[in-house]
Amino acid sequence: MRRPSIACCALLCALSACRGDSPEVSPAAEVLRFSVIPDWNKGRLAENAARLAELLTARLGVEVRYEPANDYTACVNGLAANKLDFVWLGGKTTCDAIDVGAGHVHVLATRDIDLHFKSYFIGNRAALDAGRVAVVDDLAAWRGHTEGLRFTFGDVNSTSGHLMPRHFLLQAGIEPEQAFASVGYAEGGHSGTLEAVAAGAVDLGALNFAYYDRADEQLRERAPLLFTTPEYVDYAWVAHDRVGADRVAKLREVLLGLDRAHGDDEAAVLDAWSAGAFVGARDEQWQAIRAVRDGLPKGFLK
Amino acid sequence: MNAARGERLPSPPRRTWLLIAALLVVAVAAAWSLQLDLRPLWSANWWGEAWQRLRQFGGGLLAPALDAATLGRVAGLALDTLAIAALGAFAGMVLALPLALGSSRAVMHADGARGWPTTVVVEAFRLLLDVLRGVPDFVWAVLLANVFGVGPVTGLLAIAVSVAGVLGKVLGEQWDNLPQERLLALRTTGASRLAVFAYGIAPLGARTSLAFVLMRFECTVRNASVIGVVGGGGLGAGLWDAFTDGDWSRVATLLAALLVVTAAVDLGTNLLRRRLRTDPNHPQLERALDRRAAGRRRAQVAVVLGLAIGAACWRLGSPLLQAFTELSRIEWDFVWPYTLGMFTPSLEMTTWAAVARAALVPLGIGVLATLLGAGLAAVLAPFASSSMQLEAHRFTGERASTVARLARWCVLLLARAVALLWRGIPEVAWLIVLAVLLQNGVTPCVLAIALHSAGVLHRVFTDAVDDVPFAQLERVGAGRAATFAYGALPSVASTWRSYALFQFEVNVRAGVALGLVGAGGLGQLFRHNLAFRQHADAAAFLWGMVLLTVVIDRASRALQLRRLRC
């Protein structure tokens, strides 16, 4: 019986040592960890994030580290679980993060374009030429003409690739799962949607307008624009208040202060985020997105 | 012995035809439930489009990226994969041992205790093993990423958990299947459970256990090579990123690296497997019981294993250290309710109706893929069998010319190479290759799983054929083809069926896993419910996966269809 009790003592000591290591004084807290939702070519996202990490490390005087993410949900959960300190999220996930954060998570900044964001519905060139899909001013014009068409959303968590397109389709009286021959969720973010439509793997798709506008000319030629949705609020930087009020203020200051006129490093970050500038924002501005998220019929989850 | 053939003909064929008819019905039902639409295959338009896609992406696949930077990164990822596999398998084995002990009746009842408390404990352990095994490693990775982030640590833990599930169950069953009377002497000495295990059960089961552990290690390397698809690090992460980015030349490089890693481990374990197999046609001399030699061999194995584990720890040192130092900072107030939520599934009828509907997808995929895979493996088996190709003269009495013998060698090597390719590329990786040709949907998933399982089954099918004693084949007294059909097939049929059923369970889980990346069904709905924070519903889909595995397992056990285990 002696040996087990020694082992127990050792275990207890080890445990108490762990407990004593409170998060506030832990040296690891001196690293700020951030991530971005994987909504596009991940290689390029990593390059962009590395650029920002470098800039922030220099400006904040603290190591800022980029943690790659594999899916949107993990970004939200990472923030709540203290794996991440601030994150670049989409509209829906911004609402998720604020809700899960229970008062500790707030919007840090957004882009100028996010306050007037929109989705594009695109179609395969061959399908358009064959008259199976059409350019429209109102999605309702598609009603009754969707039989046999294969449709793809982006990631299920995407605001511009899934939430809002589904919302506008429903508003137009088109229930995707009923109307289309197949409804998919493209892998690889909005670039996946664009590739799938361009390659003819599907006839129709919905995606983020900003990525489409920047995409390769040839790809866009093979997947022309059919409909532009009304505007809504989308992406945002959100931070957990464990970062500390001072540091949050400093972080916001750096982000809002980015200007192409200040030099190449700042221009590179703004280019990478396709932003004219980052602007301040309040949590309440995402209330409309939250209403759409909560009001959406959840049949597609069953 | 034509008379023997004449006698045999009437009964087996009718049963065979019945079996084939039943399988056809099952296949059609599966295809119907998946709403498999094969009509496009008949249209010239579809083939035209497929050709277009092949020209568009196939070029990239045939021209792998070979610049130094890419090669360096790929080599690093390959090392990560090996390290994940080594540590995952090791941790899984360490976890599996107590679980196997607890779930084995032979061990738990070894000291004569037969009361209900022991039975309850055994059943509890079995349920735990079912949970660990029923949830695919891809799903474990998705859950574990919440605490351990994206990277190799999540991958190795996900793999360790599922290895523990499979290994714990199979080892426990292997021990239960040992002839219990051989333990009697030990029991009468009043030995404790652990003593009976250590001196009786473990040595008796060592050979089969070791063979299975080796096979699992090989599977672990394959799983580790793709766990990155869902955030587990290693080659899979690079492969999936390259695929979703549409960078086909990088996809080609990564696929090649993946194949090199899996094939190397495959061939390596083959050497060891051969020593563990009991081949009636080539009896090995029983090595004399030399305690010192045995001890030396054990020491060698321990050193090699220790070095491998050490190298893996060194390779993954910094991510491991980071993950575990960060553990103290994790906000358990968030993680615990989240985790507990997975144990409190919704009990609403509509949800469970959806679970049942969603379960049909992996089930259908599993049925079709297993039938197709087993069919392919069976067709290829005679060509890869060394009995049929290289040693036919020992039972047909023929004298093949040098040219014919050379040709047969070529056929054998080709067949084995094809099978190595089939199983060397894991399901998800096949899915990526097939996506070029078939677009997304269920069809490429079925084919991907079918091809991979054809490769896996092919090897055990061929081993079974080679294990048929020549004396038995000689009795047919016919040429090679007839000997295979009337001599080998009837005696390997039940072995083949057992392996195919085992693979069926594996394939259904693969169907669930592919659901996470586009196949739909349980996997997809689980992920989507997590995304919309419908945790009770997500939990229902998670338990649906466990139930599916348990039902298949218990059904095949009740039907006594699976008499043997790898």
HADDOCK unambig.tbl for C-alpha pairs under 7 A between the chains (distance, minus, plus):
assign (segid A and resid 18 and name CA) (segid B and resid 328 and name CA) 6.85 0.50 0.50
assign (segid A and resid 23 and name CA) (segid B and resid 329 and name CA) 5.51 0.50 0.50
assign (segid A and resid 41 and name CA) (segid B and resid 245 and name CA) 5.07 0.50 0.50
assign (segid A and resid 42 and name CA) (segid B and resid 241 and name CA) 6.30 0.50 0.50
assign (segid A and resid 68 and name CA) (segid B and resid 150 and name CA) 6.71 0.50 0.50
assign (segid A and resid 69 and name CA) (segid B and resid 150 and name CA) 6.06 0.50 0.50
assign (segid A and resid 70 and name CA) (segid B and resid 150 and name CA) 6.59 0.50 0.50
assign (segid A and resid 70 and name CA) (segid B and resid 230 and name CA) 6.61 0.50 0.50
assign (segid A and resid 70 and name CA) (segid B and resid 231 and name CA) 5.43 0.50 0.50
assign (segid A and resid 73 and name CA) (segid B and resid 531 and name CA) 5.55 0.50 0.50
assign (segid A and resid 74 and name CA) (segid B and resid 145 and name CA) 6.92 0.50 0.50
assign (segid A and resid 74 and name CA) (segid B and resid 146 and name CA) 5.92 0.50 0.50
assign (segid A and resid 77 and name CA) (segid B and resid 146 and name CA) 6.01 0.50 0.50
assign (segid A and resid 78 and name CA) (segid B and resid 146 and name CA) 5.97 0.50 0.50
assign (segid A and resid 80 and name CA) (segid B and resid 334 and name CA) 6.51 0.50 0.50
assign (segid A and resid 81 and name CA) (segid B and resid 147 and name CA) 6.94 0.50 0.50
assign (segid A and resid 81 and name CA) (segid B and resid 330 and name CA) 5.46 0.50 0.50
assign (segid A and resid 81 and name CA) (segid B and resid 331 and name CA) 4.83 0.50 0.50
assign (segid A and resid 81 and name CA) (segid B and resid 334 and name CA) 5.99 0.50 0.50
assign (segid A and resid 81 and name CA) (segid B and resid 335 and name CA) 6.36 0.50 0.50
assign (segid A and resid 82 and name CA) (segid B and resid 329 and name CA) 6.65 0.50 0.50
assign (segid A and resid 82 and name CA) (segid B and resid 330 and name CA) 5.33 0.50 0.50
assign (segid A and resid 82 and name CA) (segid B and resid 331 and name CA) 5.87 0.50 0.50
assign (segid A and resid 83 and name CA) (segid B and resid 149 and name CA) 6.99 0.50 0.50
assign (segid A and resid 83 and name CA) (segid B and resid 330 and name CA) 6.94 0.50 0.50
assign (segid A and resid 156 and name CA) (segid B and resid 528 and name CA) 6.50 0.50 0.50
assign (segid A and resid 157 and name CA) (segid B and resid 531 and name CA) 6.12 0.50 0.50
assign (segid A and resid 187 and name CA) (segid B and resid 244 and name CA) 6.36 0.50 0.50
assign (segid A and resid 188 and name CA) (segid B and resid 244 and name CA) 4.48 0.50 0.50
assign (segid A and resid 188 and name CA) (segid B and resid 245 and name CA) 6.69 0.50 0.50
assign (segid A and resid 192 and name CA) (segid B and resid 244 and name CA) 6.17 0.50 0.50
assign (segid A and resid 201 and name CA) (segid B and resid 439 and name CA) 5.34 0.50 0.50
assign (segid A and resid 301 and name CA) (segid B and resid 525 and name CA) 6.02 0.50 0.50
assign (segid A and resid 301 and name CA) (segid B and resid 528 and name CA) 6.41 0.50 0.50
assign (segid A and resid 301 and name CA) (segid B and resid 529 and name CA) 6.03 0.50 0.50
assign (segid A and resid 302 and name CA) (segid B and resid 351 and name CA) 6.53 0.50 0.50
assign (segid A and resid 302 and name CA) (segid B and resid 354 and name CA) 5.19 0.50 0.50
assign (segid A and resid 302 and name CA) (segid B and resid 525 and name CA) 6.94 0.50 0.50
